[in-house]
Amino acid sequence: MTRERKGPALDFTNGRVDLSHGGGGRAMAQLVEDLFIASFDNDLLRQRNDQACLSVPAGRLVMTTDGYVISPMFFPGGDIGSLAVHGTINDVAMGGARPIALSASFILEEGLPLADLRRVVLSMAEASRVAGVPIVTGDTKVVEKGKGDGLFISTTGIGQVPEGVTISGDRARPGDAILISGTMGDHGVAVMSLRENLGFSTSLRSDSAALHTLVAEMVAAVPDIHCLRDPTRGGLASTLNELAEQSAVGMHLEETAIPVREEVRGACELLGLDPLYVANEGKLIAIVPGAEKERLLAVMRAHPLGMDSAIIGEVVEDPHHFVQMRTAFGGNRVVDWLAGEQLPRIC
């Protein structure tokens, strides 16, 4: 049976979001039908329920939730839509899990151009399709102009953990090796290059990507990976401090082993920033027993998203849980938590 149109076609060229699009009436139904369901189309979403009933494999599930408030909304290498999909999939994958499904909630500000909203939704839909992880349910709200800064997206993801895999931030042990899957700081610098008060020229693109296929190959080769984490806000430095606290250990890093693009290094020098604190959206940290580090490194480098992987240090005993680094000049320094807010609205 053909579903009747609820009203005139949405004007995705010149139209704007208004309060009626979140009011629960015809305009809202039209927006959901013509944009979200049409773009994210799948069997579960097509049922138009307020929830999705999933068939899931037996075993352990992981669940994550996140919010995306990045400014600007569009940036080299991605936008808030693809970022929301990639970031949620990655949070699921960092538990060693295979992502199964996503949900998405949109907070729209009155006056947001429908063209921008459509561009974000289509990007989100494409990222979901490429990753093979469907968006199966969601919600839309509209707030008055001046109360939403354009568009916020909240997401939830679930995934299934393979038998025999136990990956957690509290499992790092002295003697473990610390690996990263590529260059640090690409996302943060790409976004900063478009900020009105920081504008500078760069050919860098965000590293935003879904890492679940890389993780699947890593787990298949080395099931005893102890920790996985994606170094987003706060970058590599803050993420390693987080893991050191969780596992009650210390960490020693080698600065010369940490890959950083020259464009990132140059931009950070210009802005007085440290690349180790700049956000990433398509990289991961792996902590693995020292005996497995070369095997895991080879697997990571064989994957398109891990070609620049490197072993950057080791886990050590330390009652203070410090992260320390031998610098390129041969000295040592403490790599502390990020103090304050270095890069607001970066993801």
C-alpha positions in Angstrom: 0.0 0.0 0.0 1.4 3.4 -0.9 1.9 5.8 2.0 0.1 9.1 1.5 2.2 12.3 1.5 1.5 14.3 4.6 2.0 17.7 3.1 3.9 19.7 0.5 7.4 18.5 -0.4 10.2 19.9 1.8 12.3 22.6 0.2 15.8 21.2 0.6 17.3 24.1 -1.3 16.0 27.2 0.4 13.9 25.9 3.3 14.8 26.1 7.0 13.9 24.2 10.1 11.0 25.8 12.1 9.4 24.9 15.3 6.6 22.9 13.6 9.3 20.4 12.5 9.5 19.3 16.1 5.9 19.8 17.1 4.6 16.3 16.6 2.3 17.1 13.7 2.3 16.9 10.0 5.5 18.9 9.4 7.4 16.7 11.8 6.1 13.5 10.2 7.1 14.9 6.8 10.6 15.7 7.9 11.0 12.2 9.5 9.5 10.5 6.4 11.2 12.4 3.6 14.6 12.9 5.2 15.5 10.5 8.0 13.6 7.3 6.9 14.3 7.9 3.3 18.1 8.3 4.0 18.6 5.7 6.7 16.2 3.2 5.1 16.3 -0.3 6.5 13.7 -3.0 7.5 13.6 -2.0 11.2 13.4 1.8 10.6 10.7 1.2 8.0 8.4 -0.2 10.8 8.2 3.4 12.2 8.1 2.3 15.8 9.4 4.2 18.8 12.0 1.5 19.3 13.8 -1.2 17.3 13.4 -4.9 18.2 16.7 -6.6 17.4 17.8 -10.2 17.0 21.2 -10.4 18.6 23.8 -13.2 18.8 24.2 -15.1 22.1 27.0 -13.8 24.3 28.1 -10.5 25.8 26.8 -7.1 24.5 28.5 -3.8 24.7 26.6 -0.5 24.6 27.9 3.1 24.3 26.3 6.5 24.0 27.8 9.8 22.8 27.0 13.4 21.8 28.4 15.4 18.9 28.6 19.2 19.0 31.5 20.0 16.6 32.0 23.5 15.2 32.2 24.0 12.3 29.6 21.4 11.2 31.5 20.6 8.0 35.3 20.2 7.8 37.9 18.7 5.5 37.4 14.9 5.5 34.0 14.8 7.1 31.1 16.5 9.0 29.1 16.1 12.2 27.0 13.3 10.6 29.8 11.0 9.5 31.7 11.8 12.7 28.7 10.7 14.8 28.6 7.3 13.0 32.4 6.7 13.1 32.8 7.8 16.7 30.0 5.6 18.0 31.1 2.6 16.0 34.6 3.1 17.4 33.5 3.3 21.0 31.8 -0.1 20.5 34.8 -1.5 18.7 37.2 -0.4 21.5 35.5 -3.1 23.6 36.6 -5.7 21.0 33.0 -5.9 19.8 31.4 -6.2 16.4 29.0 -3.3 16.0 25.4 -4.3 15.4 23.2 -1.2 15.3 23.0 2.5 16.0 20.4 5.0 17.2 20.5 8.7 16.6 18.8 11.7 18.2 18.9 15.1 16.5 18.5 18.5 18.3 17.8 21.0 15.6 17.9 24.8 16.1 15.1 26.8 14.5 16.4 28.4 11.3 18.9 25.7 10.4 18.9 25.4 6.6 17.3 22.2 5.4 20.1 21.9 2.8 22.6 21.7 5.7 20.5 19.2 7.6 20.0 17.0 4.4 23.8 17.1 3.7 24.5 15.9 7.2 21.9 13.2 7.1 23.0 11.9 3.8 26.6 11.8 5.0 25.6 9.9 8.1 23.6 7.5 6.0 26.6 6.8 3.7 28.9 6.3 6.6 26.5 3.8 8.1 26.1 1.9 4.9 29.9 1.8 4.2 30.4 0.5 7.8 27.6 -2.0 7.5 26.1 -0.8 10.8 22.4 0.4 10.4 20.8 3.3 12.1 17.6 1.5 13.4 15.8 4.1 15.5 16.0 7.7 16.5 14.4 11.0 17.6 14.1 14.6 16.5 13.6 17.7 18.6 13.6 21.4 17.6 14.6 24.2 19.9 14.1 27.9 19.5 16.6 30.0 17.6 19.6 30.9 19.8 19.3 27.8 22.0 20.9 25.1 19.9 23.8 26.4 17.8 22.5 24.7 14.6 22.6 21.0 15.2 23.6 18.5 17.9 23.5 14.7 17.4 23.4 12.1 20.2 24.0 8.5 19.3 23.9 5.0 20.9 25.6 1.9 19.6 25.5 -1.7 20.6 27.8 -4.6 19.6 28.6 -8.2 20.4 31.9 -9.3 21.9 33.5 -12.5 20.5 34.0 -15.4 22.9 37.3 -15.3 24.8 37.9 -11.6 24.3 38.1 -9.4 27.4 39.3 -5.9 26.6 39.1 -3.2 29.2 40.9 -0.1 30.4 41.9 -1.7 33.7 43.9 -4.6 32.1 47.2 -2.9 31.3 50.1 -4.7 33.0 53.8 -3.9 33.5 55.7 -5.3 30.5 52.8 -4.6 28.1 53.6 -2.7 24.9 51.8 0.4 23.8 50.9 0.7 20.1 49.0 3.4 18.1 47.5 2.9 14.6 48.7 6.1 12.9 49.6 9.8 13.0 48.4 11.9 15.9 46.4 15.2 15.7 45.1 15.1 12.1 41.4 15.7 13.1 42.0 18.5 15.5 44.2 20.5 13.1 41.8 19.9 10.2 38.9 21.4 12.3 41.0 24.2 13.7 42.0 25.3 10.2 38.4 26.4 9.6 37.9 28.3 12.8 37.3 32.0 12.2 39.7 33.1 14.9 42.4 30.6 13.9 42.1 30.4 10.1 45.2 29.0 8.5 45.9 27.1 5.3 46.4 23.3 5.3 45.8 20.4 3.0 45.1 18.2 6.1 41.9 16.2 6.3 40.3 14.7 9.3 41.2 11.1 10.0 37.5 10.3 10.9 36.9 6.6 10.1 35.2 3.6 11.5 37.8 1.3 13.0 35.8 -1.9 13.6 37.3 -3.8 10.7 40.8 -3.0 11.9 39.9 -4.1 15.4 38.3 -7.3 14.2 41.5 -8.3 12.4 43.6 -7.3 15.5 41.4 -9.4 17.8 41.4 -12.4 15.5 45.2 -12.4 15.4 45.9 -11.5 19.1 42.8 -12.3 21.2 44.6 -11.3 24.4 44.7 -7.6 23.7 44.5 -5.9 27.1 43.2 -2.4 26.3 41.9 -0.5 23.3 40.9 3.2 23.3 40.5 5.8 20.6 42.3 9.1 21.6 39.6 11.7 20.8 39.2 14.7 23.1 42.4 15.3 25.0 44.4 13.3 22.4 47.0 10.7 23.0 48.3 12.2 26.2 45.1 12.4 28.1 43.9 9.0 26.9 47.1 7.3 28.1 46.7 9.1 31.5 43.2 7.8 31.7 44.3 4.2 31.0 47.2 4.5 33.5 44.8 5.5 36.2 42.3 2.8 35.4 45.0 0.1 35.4 47.1 1.6 38.3 50.3 1.5 36.3 52.8 3.9 34.7 53.8 4.3 31.1 57.1 5.2 29.3 56.9 6.6 25.8 59.5 7.3 23.1 58.8 10.7 21.5 60.7 9.8 18.3 58.4 6.7 17.8 55.2 8.7 17.8 54.1 9.5 14.2 53.0 13.1 13.7 52.6 14.7 10.3 54.8 17.8 9.6 51.7 19.9 8.9 50.3 19.0 12.3 53.6 19.7 14.0 53.9 23.0 12.2 50.3 24.1 13.0 50.7 23.2 16.6 54.0 25.2 16.9 52.1 28.2 15.3 49.3 27.9 17.8 51.3 27.0 20.9 49.8 23.5 21.1 51.2 20.0 21.7 50.2 17.4 19.1 49.9 14.8 21.8 46.8 16.6 23.2 45.1 17.2 19.8 42.0 15.1 19.0 41.9 12.1 16.6 38.8 10.5 15.2 40.2 7.5 13.2 43.1 6.2 15.4 43.4 3.8 18.2 45.7 2.9 21.1 46.3 -0.8 21.8 48.0 -2.2 24.9 49.1 -5.8 24.5 51.5 -8.3 26.2 55.0 -7.5 25.1 55.5 -10.9 23.5 52.7 -10.1 21.1 53.7 -6.6 20.0 55.4 -7.4 16.8 52.7 -9.8 15.7 50.0 -7.2 16.4 52.0 -4.4 14.7 52.2 -6.5 11.5 48.5 -7.1 11.5 47.8 -3.4 12.0 50.1 -2.2 9.3 48.5 -4.6 6.8 45.1 -2.9 7.2 44.4 0.4 5.3 43.6 2.2 8.5 46.7 1.1 10.3 49.5 1.5 7.7 51.3 4.1 9.9 51.0 2.0 13.1 53.9 2.2 15.6 55.1 0.8 18.9 55.5 3.9 21.0 56.3 2.7 24.5 55.7 0.3 27.4 53.7 -0.1 30.6 55.7 0.0 33.8 55.2 -0.3 37.5 54.6 3.2 39.0 52.6 3.9 42.2 52.0 7.5 41.0 50.6 6.3 37.6 52.7 8.8 35.7 52.9 8.8 31.9 56.5 9.8 31.1 58.3 10.3 27.8 61.9 10.3 26.6 62.1 13.3 24.3 63.8 13.6 21.0 66.6 15.5 22.8 67.3 12.6 25.2 65.6 14.2 28.3 62.5 13.0 30.1 59.2 14.8 30.8 55.9 13.9 32.4 53.1 13.8 29.9 50.3 15.0 32.1 46.5 15.3 31.7 45.2 18.1 29.5 44.7 21.1 31.7 41.6 23.2 30.8 40.0 23.2 27.4 42.6 23.3 24.6 40.2 22.8 21.6 36.5 23.5 22.3 33.8 21.9 20.2 36.2 19.6 18.4 34.0 16.5 18.3 
